[in-house]
């Protein structure tokens, strides 16, 4: 085994070629050996600077030995002087500081993770605010273009043009949804699901087929555990995580290679990379490994930051792929590890807590249809009120609109409605939650659904606890809005309360 010294050249020369000998389990002290005669480390010769009268010398070395692994040693040397203060000898005290060094390293890692989390939080706040405004702007583009497509069925050319507008707006809305995921303000319908099923569905999906077509020289190998892989999660969000990891891995193998996707069930007390603040317990591990170019150490700590990429701009995705992975994993109560070396591939390991609540959570299926019930639309954006009103009126509903929560309470004082379509973010001092509290205080069984392009998670959760029903994300399509409205109207108060638990 080699010994490397972080100190002066003379000490380095002395240590080179010698072996570290120790049996720590038996308490045998550390000493050096040149292969012939053991040299107690207390007798380590002093450096030239020490012999010339320097009072003390501290040298830290890394001692590498196959039997016991790397050890950090601190050598504190001091001169021995005669009565005339002439240096005649010296002593060296050797301390094993491996645990101290390890603690320092772990502290630095925690500090780096904290700083990274703070950066992501700041970016998330910005992204969430932008996403909210853009969703409100895109809502009418998506909604009215869809209405045009339906109304122009007799003119295929115009209908195709309107369809292209709708498709582009929906693509933009998906990118905004990615921003909300980054901001950790997206809405998740969480339920018990099998991670293996999510992976198998993705492998057979058009998205995966598209990746295979773009990278025909990349082989994808699937190795899924036979153990149950039940976690509490959101199917579409987890599918997007897998999609982003597979896409990134495929692009990293410019000359082809093998991409493996594995799952396993493990009892975890710490991450595979070592120390981390993790809740001990059973986890489903998702491992995505490639044989590509790898990631340089200076880039490894930045890969989850939005738009940080070594790829050419505009040639690969939106720049949010790994940021989305980070946000979804965190929102699922999970953890992550990344192992990579330049030229030696990369492995992402995601840890998802096993779901112990296996209650049967199902989504009721409702045919898309209209009705004649009375619906009150509450939204401070006039274009959103007009769009929702036109869609629901076209389905046969009796629709009224107001522009604030206070106006909604005032309206209900003289009029009854079967359902309220309630925007989340309105007046600063009277938003959707304040409105719902006021309405439920007066009419405990009133049916309400939430509509928003952005939601502060804590306040939305409070709304669900009050008994508010399904959540509609802006921009919505005609089919999506009509389906959720019909579902909410068909529910009894008891099923409304159970439905709210799916949306936290």
C-alpha positions as CSV (number, residue, x, y, z in Angstrom):
1,X,0.0,0.0,0.0
2,X,1.2,3.5,-0.7
3,X,1.5,6.4,1.8
4,X,1.0,9.9,0.6
5,X,2.0,12.9,2.7
6,X,0.6,16.4,2.8
7,X,3.6,18.1,4.2
8,X,7.3,18.9,3.5
9,X,9.3,17.0,1.0
10,X,11.7,15.3,3.4
11,X,8.8,13.7,5.4
12,X,7.2,12.7,2.1
13,X,10.4,11.0,1.0
14,X,10.7,9.2,4.3
15,X,7.1,7.9,4.2
16,X,7.2,6.8,0.5
17,X,7.4,3.1,0.1
18,X,6.6,2.2,3.7
19,X,3.5,0.4,4.9
20,X,1.1,1.3,7.6
21,X,0.7,-1.6,10.0
22,X,-2.0,-1.7,12.6
23,X,-4.7,-4.0,14.1
24,X,-7.2,-1.5,15.4
25,X,-9.6,-4.2,16.7
26,X,-6.9,-5.3,19.1
27,X,-5.7,-1.9,20.0
28,X,-2.2,-2.3,18.5
29,X,-0.7,1.1,17.9
30,X,0.1,2.4,14.5
31,X,3.6,2.1,13.2
32,X,5.4,2.2,9.9
33,X,7.3,-0.6,8.2
34,X,9.7,-0.5,5.3
35,X,9.2,-4.2,4.7
36,X,12.2,-5.2,6.8
37,X,12.2,-3.6,10.2
38,X,9.1,-2.0,11.8
39,X,9.7,1.6,12.6
40,X,7.5,2.9,15.5
41,X,5.9,6.1,14.4
42,X,7.0,7.8,17.6
43,X,10.5,7.6,16.2
44,X,9.6,9.3,12.9
45,X,12.6,11.5,12.0
46,X,12.0,15.3,12.1
47,X,11.9,17.4,9.0
48,X,14.8,19.7,8.1
49,X,12.8,22.7,9.3
50,X,12.4,21.1,12.7
51,X,16.1,20.3,13.0
52,X,16.9,23.9,12.1
53,X,15.0,25.0,15.2
54,X,11.3,25.4,14.3
55,X,9.4,25.0,17.5
56,X,6.8,22.6,16.2
57,X,5.6,20.9,13.0
58,X,2.2,19.5,12.2
59,X,1.8,17.3,9.2
60,X,-1.3,15.5,8.1
61,X,-1.0,12.4,6.0
62,X,-3.4,9.9,4.4
63,X,-2.2,6.3,5.1
64,X,-3.6,3.8,2.6
65,X,-3.8,0.2,3.5
66,X,-5.9,-2.6,1.9
67,X,-6.6,-4.2,5.2
68,X,-8.0,-1.3,7.2
69,X,-8.7,1.3,4.5
70,X,-7.6,4.9,4.4
71,X,-6.7,6.6,7.7
72,X,-5.9,10.2,8.3
73,X,-2.9,10.7,10.7
74,X,-1.8,13.9,12.3
75,X,1.9,14.1,13.2
76,X,2.8,16.7,15.8
77,X,6.5,17.1,16.1
78,X,8.6,19.1,18.6
79,X,12.4,19.5,19.1
80,X,14.4,18.3,22.1
81,X,17.0,20.8,23.2
82,X,20.1,20.5,25.4
83,X,20.9,22.9,28.1
84,X,22.4,25.3,25.6
85,X,19.1,25.3,23.7
86,X,20.7,23.3,20.8
87,X,18.3,20.9,19.0
88,X,19.7,17.5,19.6
89,X,16.7,15.3,18.9
90,X,13.0,15.4,18.5
91,X,9.7,13.6,19.3
92,X,6.6,13.1,17.2
93,X,3.1,12.3,18.5
94,X,0.9,10.5,16.1
95,X,-2.9,10.8,16.3
96,X,-5.5,9.0,14.2
97,X,-7.8,11.8,13.1
98,X,-9.9,9.8,10.6
99,X,-13.2,10.3,12.5
100,X,-12.6,14.0,12.8
101,X,-11.8,14.3,9.1
102,X,-14.9,12.2,8.3
103,X,-17.1,14.4,10.4
104,X,-15.7,17.5,8.7
105,X,-16.4,16.0,5.3
106,X,-20.0,15.1,6.3
107,X,-20.5,18.7,7.7
108,X,-19.3,20.1,4.4
109,X,-21.7,17.8,2.5
110,X,-24.6,18.8,4.6
111,X,-23.7,22.5,4.1
112,X,-23.5,22.0,0.4
113,X,-26.9,20.2,0.4
114,X,-28.4,23.0,2.5
115,X,-27.1,25.7,0.1
116,X,-28.4,23.7,-2.9
117,X,-31.8,23.4,-1.3
118,X,-31.9,27.1,-0.5
119,X,-31.0,27.9,-4.2
120,X,-33.7,25.5,-5.4
121,X,-36.2,27.1,-3.0
122,X,-35.4,30.6,-4.3
123,X,-35.7,29.5,-7.9
124,X,-38.9,27.7,-7.0
125,X,-40.5,30.8,-5.6
126,X,-39.7,32.7,-8.7
127,X,-40.8,29.8,-11.0
128,X,-44.1,29.5,-9.1
129,X,-45.0,33.1,-9.5
130,X,-44.2,33.2,-13.2
131,X,-46.1,29.9,-13.7
132,X,-49.2,31.4,-12.0
133,X,-49.3,34.4,-14.3
134,X,-48.6,32.4,-17.5
135,X,-51.3,29.8,-16.7
136,X,-53.9,32.6,-16.4
137,X,-52.8,34.0,-19.7
138,X,-52.7,30.6,-21.4
139,X,-56.1,29.5,-20.1
140,X,-58.2,31.4,-22.7
141,X,-55.8,30.3,-25.5
142,X,-56.3,26.7,-24.7
143,X,-60.0,26.9,-23.9
144,X,-61.1,29.1,-26.8
145,X,-58.9,27.3,-29.4
146,X,-60.6,24.0,-28.3
147,X,-64.0,25.6,-28.7
148,X,-63.0,26.8,-32.1
149,X,-61.9,23.3,-33.1
150,X,-65.3,21.9,-32.1
151,X,-67.2,24.7,-33.9
152,X,-65.1,24.4,-37.1
153,X,-65.7,20.7,-37.8
154,X,-67.3,21.6,-41.1
155,X,-64.1,23.5,-42.2
156,X,-61.2,21.1,-41.7
157,X,-58.6,23.7,-42.8
158,X,-59.6,26.2,-40.2
159,X,-60.1,23.5,-37.6
160,X,-56.6,22.3,-38.2
161,X,-55.2,25.8,-37.7
162,X,-57.1,26.2,-34.4
163,X,-55.9,22.7,-33.4
164,X,-52.3,23.8,-33.9
165,X,-52.9,26.8,-31.7
166,X,-54.4,24.5,-29.0
167,X,-51.5,22.0,-29.3
168,X,-48.9,24.7,-28.9
169,X,-50.7,26.2,-25.9
170,X,-50.9,22.8,-24.3
171,X,-47.2,22.2,-24.8
172,X,-46.5,25.6,-23.2
173,X,-48.8,24.6,-20.3
174,X,-46.8,21.4,-19.8
175,X,-43.5,23.4,-19.5
176,X,-45.3,25.7,-17.0
177,X,-46.4,22.6,-15.1
178,X,-42.7,21.6,-15.0
179,X,-42.0,25.0,-13.4
180,X,-44.6,24.3,-10.8
181,X,-43.0,21.0,-10.1
182,X,-39.7,22.7,-9.7
183,X,-41.4,25.2,-7.4
184,X,-42.9,22.2,-5.5
185,X,-46.3,23.9,-6.0
186,X,-47.7,21.4,-8.5
187,X,-50.8,19.4,-7.6
188,X,-50.4,15.7,-7.0
189,X,-53.1,13.0,-6.8
190,X,-51.3,10.6,-4.5
191,X,-52.4,7.1,-4.1
192,X,-50.9,3.6,-3.5
193,X,-49.2,2.4,-6.7
194,X,-46.6,-0.1,-7.8
195,X,-43.4,1.5,-9.0
196,X,-42.7,-1.6,-11.1
197,X,-46.1,-1.0,-12.9
198,X,-45.1,2.7,-13.6
199,X,-41.8,1.5,-15.1
200,X,-43.4,-1.2,-17.2
201,X,-46.0,1.3,-18.5
202,X,-43.3,3.8,-19.4
203,X,-41.2,1.2,-21.3
204,X,-44.3,0.5,-23.5
205,X,-45.2,4.1,-23.9
206,X,-44.8,6.3,-27.0
207,X,-42.4,8.5,-25.1
208,X,-40.0,5.6,-24.5
209,X,-40.4,4.5,-28.1
210,X,-39.4,8.0,-29.2
211,X,-36.2,7.8,-27.1
212,X,-35.4,4.4,-28.6
213,X,-35.8,5.8,-32.1
214,X,-33.5,8.7,-31.4
215,X,-30.9,6.5,-29.8
216,X,-31.0,3.1,-31.7
217,X,-27.5,2.1,-30.5
218,X,-28.6,2.3,-26.8
219,X,-29.8,-1.0,-25.2
220,X,-32.3,-0.7,-22.3
221,X,-32.2,-3.5,-19.8
222,X,-35.0,-3.9,-17.2
223,X,-34.4,-5.7,-13.9
224,X,-37.3,-5.3,-11.5
225,X,-37.5,-6.9,-8.1
226,X,-40.2,-9.6,-7.4
227,X,-40.9,-7.9,-4.0
228,X,-43.9,-5.6,-3.7
229,X,-42.9,-2.1,-4.8
230,X,-45.9,-0.2,-3.4
231,X,-45.3,3.5,-2.7
232,X,-47.7,6.4,-2.3
233,X,-47.2,8.5,-5.3
234,X,-48.4,10.2,-8.5
235,X,-48.3,8.0,-11.6
236,X,-47.8,10.8,-14.2
237,X,-45.1,12.6,-12.1
238,X,-43.2,9.4,-11.5
239,X,-43.4,8.5,-15.2
240,X,-41.9,12.0,-16.0
241,X,-39.0,11.3,-13.6
242,X,-38.3,8.0,-15.4
243,X,-38.6,9.7,-18.7
244,X,-36.1,12.4,-17.8
245,X,-33.6,10.0,-16.4
246,X,-33.8,7.6,-19.4
247,X,-33.6,10.5,-21.8
248,X,-30.5,12.0,-20.1
249,X,-28.8,8.6,-19.8
250,X,-29.4,7.9,-23.5
251,X,-27.9,11.2,-24.6
252,X,-24.9,10.6,-22.4
253,X,-24.0,7.5,-24.5
254,X,-23.0,9.2,-27.7
255,X,-21.4,6.0,-29.0
256,X,-24.1,3.7,-27.7
257,X,-24.1,1.5,-24.7
258,X,-26.3,-0.1,-22.1
259,X,-28.9,1.6,-19.9
260,X,-30.2,-0.4,-17.0
261,X,-33.4,0.3,-14.9
262,X,-33.6,-1.6,-11.6
263,X,-35.7,-1.7,-8.6
264,X,-35.1,-3.3,-5.2
265,X,-36.6,-3.3,-1.7
266,X,-34.2,-2.4,1.1
267,X,-34.2,-1.4,4.7
268,X,-32.2,1.8,4.8
269,X,-30.6,3.6,7.7
270,X,-28.3,5.7,5.5
271,X,-27.9,6.4,1.8
272,X,-25.6,4.3,-0.2
273,X,-23.3,7.2,-0.6
274,X,-22.9,7.3,3.2
275,X,-24.0,9.7,5.9
276,X,-27.2,11.6,5.3
277,X,-30.2,12.8,7.3
278,X,-32.7,10.1,6.3
279,X,-35.7,8.6,8.0
280,X,-34.7,4.9,8.6
281,X,-37.1,2.4,7.2
282,X,-38.0,0.3,4.2
283,X,-37.5,2.0,0.8
284,X,-38.0,1.1,-2.8
285,X,-34.8,1.9,-4.7
286,X,-35.0,3.0,-8.3
287,X,-31.6,2.7,-10.0
288,X,-31.0,4.1,-13.5
289,X,-27.5,3.5,-14.7
290,X,-25.7,4.2,-18.0
291,X,-22.3,3.5,-19.5
292,X,-21.9,7.0,-20.9
293,X,-19.4,9.8,-20.6
294,X,-20.0,10.4,-16.9
295,X,-20.2,13.7,-15.0
296,X,-17.2,15.8,-14.0
297,X,-16.9,16.4,-10.2
298,X,-17.2,20.2,-10.6
299,X,-20.5,19.7,-12.4
300,X,-22.0,17.0,-10.2
301,X,-23.2,19.3,-7.5
302,X,-25.0,21.5,-10.0
303,X,-26.9,19.0,-12.1
304,X,-30.2,19.5,-10.4
305,X,-30.2,23.3,-10.9
306,X,-32.6,24.5,-13.6
307,X,-31.0,25.2,-17.1
308,X,-27.6,24.1,-15.9
309,X,-26.4,21.9,-18.7
310,X,-23.3,21.0,-20.7
311,X,-25.5,20.2,-23.7
312,X,-25.9,22.6,-26.6
313,X,-28.8,25.0,-26.1
314,X,-31.9,24.1,-27.9
315,X,-30.8,20.6,-28.9
316,X,-32.1,18.7,-25.9
317,X,-35.2,19.3,-23.8
318,X,-36.1,22.3,-21.8
319,X,-33.2,22.3,-19.3
320,X,-35.6,21.4,-16.5
321,X,-35.2,17.6,-16.6
322,X,-33.2,16.9,-13.5
323,X,-34.8,19.8,-11.7
324,X,-38.1,18.0,-12.2
325,X,-36.5,14.8,-10.8
326,X,-35.4,16.7,-7.7
327,X,-38.8,18.3,-7.1
328,X,-40.8,15.1,-7.6
329,X,-38.5,13.0,-5.4
330,X,-38.7,15.5,-2.6
331,X,-42.5,15.8,-3.0
332,X,-42.8,12.0,-2.6
333,X,-40.8,12.1,0.7
334,X,-37.8,10.5,-1.1
335,X,-34.1,10.9,-1.3
336,X,-31.5,10.6,-4.1
337,X,-27.9,9.6,-4.7
338,X,-25.8,10.2,-7.8
339,X,-22.6,8.2,-8.6
340,X,-20.5,9.2,-11.6
341,X,-17.0,9.4,-12.9
342,X,-15.9,11.0,-16.2
343,X,-15.7,8.3,-18.8
344,X,-17.2,5.7,-16.5
345,X,-21.0,6.3,-16.7
346,X,-23.5,7.6,-14.2
347,X,-26.0,6.0,-11.8
348,X,-29.0,7.7,-10.2
349,X,-30.4,6.0,-7.2
350,X,-33.8,7.3,-6.0
351,X,-35.3,6.2,-2.6
352,X,-39.1,6.1,-2.2
353,X,-40.6,5.1,1.2
354,X,-42.6,2.0,1.1
355,X,-46.4,2.6,1.4
356,X,-47.8,0.9,4.5
357,X,-51.4,2.2,4.0
358,X,-52.7,-0.1,1.4
359,X,-56.3,1.2,1.5
360,X,-58.0,0.9,-1.8
361,X,-58.0,4.3,-3.3
362,X,-59.8,4.5,-6.6
363,X,-60.8,7.2,-9.0
364,X,-64.4,7.2,-10.1
365,X,-64.9,7.3,-13.8
366,X,-67.6,9.7,-15.1
367,X,-68.6,10.1,-18.7
368,X,-68.2,13.6,-20.1
369,X,-71.6,15.2,-20.0
370,X,-73.4,18.4,-19.1
371,X,-76.4,19.1,-16.9
372,X,-78.8,21.8,-15.8
373,X,-77.5,22.5,-12.3
374,X,-76.7,26.0,-11.1
375,X,-73.0,26.9,-11.0
376,X,-71.3,30.0,-9.5
377,X,-67.9,30.9,-11.0
378,X,-65.7,32.9,-8.7
379,X,-62.6,34.4,-10.3
380,X,-60.9,37.8,-10.3
381,X,-59.7,37.4,-14.0
382,X,-62.5,38.4,-16.4
383,X,-61.2,36.3,-19.2
384,X,-61.2,33.2,-17.0
385,X,-64.8,33.9,-15.9
386,X,-65.9,34.4,-19.5
387,X,-64.2,31.2,-20.6
388,X,-65.6,29.0,-17.8
389,X,-69.0,30.5,-18.3
390,X,-69.0,29.8,-22.0
391,X,-67.8,26.2,-21.6
392,X,-70.3,25.3,-18.8
393,X,-73.2,27.2,-20.4
394,X,-72.6,25.3,-23.6
395,X,-73.0,22.1,-21.6
396,X,-76.4,23.2,-20.4
397,X,-75.6,24.5,-16.9
398,X,-77.1,27.6,-15.4
399,X,-74.1,29.9,-14.8
400,X,-73.5,33.0,-12.7
401,X,-70.2,34.8,-12.2
402,X,-68.6,37.1,-9.6
403,X,-65.2,38.6,-9.4
404,X,-64.2,38.0,-5.7
405,X,-64.8,35.9,-2.7
406,X,-66.7,38.6,-0.9
407,X,-69.0,39.0,-3.8
408,X,-69.6,35.2,-3.8
409,X,-70.6,35.3,-0.1
410,X,-72.9,38.2,-0.9
411,X,-74.4,36.4,-3.9
412,X,-75.1,33.2,-1.8
413,X,-77.1,35.3,0.7
414,X,-79.9,35.5,-1.8
415,X,-79.2,32.8,-4.3
416,X,-78.5,29.0,-3.9
417,X,-76.2,27.1,-6.3
418,X,-75.4,23.5,-6.7
419,X,-71.6,24.0,-7.2
420,X,-69.0,26.7,-6.8
421,X,-66.0,27.0,-9.1
422,X,-63.6,28.8,-6.8
423,X,-60.3,30.4,-7.9
424,X,-57.6,30.0,-5.2
425,X,-55.6,33.3,-5.6
426,X,-57.7,36.4,-5.6
427,X,-57.7,39.3,-3.1
428,X,-54.6,39.2,-0.9
429,X,-56.7,39.4,2.3
430,X,-59.6,37.2,1.1
431,X,-58.4,34.3,-1.1
432,X,-60.0,31.0,-1.9
433,X,-59.4,29.5,1.5
434,X,-60.9,32.6,3.2
435,X,-63.9,32.3,0.9
436,X,-64.4,28.6,1.5
437,X,-64.3,29.1,5.3
438,X,-66.9,31.8,5.1
439,X,-69.2,29.8,2.8
440,X,-68.9,26.6,4.8
441,X,-69.7,28.5,8.0
442,X,-73.0,29.5,6.4
443,X,-73.7,26.5,4.2
444,X,-71.8,23.4,5.6
445,X,-72.8,21.1,2.7
446,X,-72.1,23.5,-0.2
447,X,-70.1,21.8,-3.0
448,X,-66.9,23.6,-4.0
449,X,-64.1,22.8,-6.4
450,X,-60.8,24.7,-6.6
451,X,-59.5,26.2,-9.9
452,X,-56.0,27.7,-10.1
453,X,-52.8,27.9,-12.0
454,X,-50.8,28.0,-8.8
455,X,-51.6,27.1,-5.2
456,X,-49.8,27.6,-1.9
457,X,-49.7,24.1,-0.7
458,X,-50.5,24.7,2.9
459,X,-53.6,26.7,2.1
460,X,-54.9,24.2,-0.4
461,X,-54.5,21.4,2.1
462,X,-56.5,23.5,4.6
463,X,-59.2,23.8,1.9
464,X,-59.3,20.0,1.5
465,X,-59.6,19.6,5.3
466,X,-62.7,21.8,5.2
467,X,-64.3,19.5,2.6
468,X,-63.5,21.2,-0.7
469,X,-63.7,18.8,-3.6
470,X,-61.5,18.1,-6.7
471,X,-58.9,20.5,-8.0
472,X,-58.9,21.8,-11.5
473,X,-55.5,23.0,-12.9
474,X,-55.4,26.0,-15.3
475,X,-55.3,25.9,-18.2
476,X,-58.0,23.3,-18.5
477,X,-59.6,21.7,-21.5
478,X,-63.3,21.5,-22.1
479,X,-63.3,17.8,-21.5
480,X,-61.3,18.1,-18.2
481,X,-63.4,20.8,-16.8
482,X,-66.7,19.2,-17.7
483,X,-65.6,15.8,-16.3
484,X,-64.5,17.2,-12.9
485,X,-67.7,19.4,-12.6
486,X,-69.9,16.4,-13.3
487,X,-67.9,14.3,-10.9
488,X,-68.3,16.9,-8.1
489,X,-72.0,17.3,-8.7
490,X,-72.6,13.6,-8.5
491,X,-70.8,13.2,-5.2
492,X,-72.5,13.1,-1.9
493,X,-71.0,15.2,1.0
494,X,-69.3,12.1,2.5
495,X,-67.6,11.1,-0.8
496,X,-66.6,14.8,-1.3
497,X,-64.7,14.6,2.0
498,X,-62.9,11.3,1.0
499,X,-62.1,12.8,-2.5
500,X,-60.2,15.7,-0.9
501,X,-57.7,13.3,0.6
502,X,-56.5,12.3,-2.9
503,X,-55.3,15.8,-3.6
504,X,-52.9,16.6,-0.9
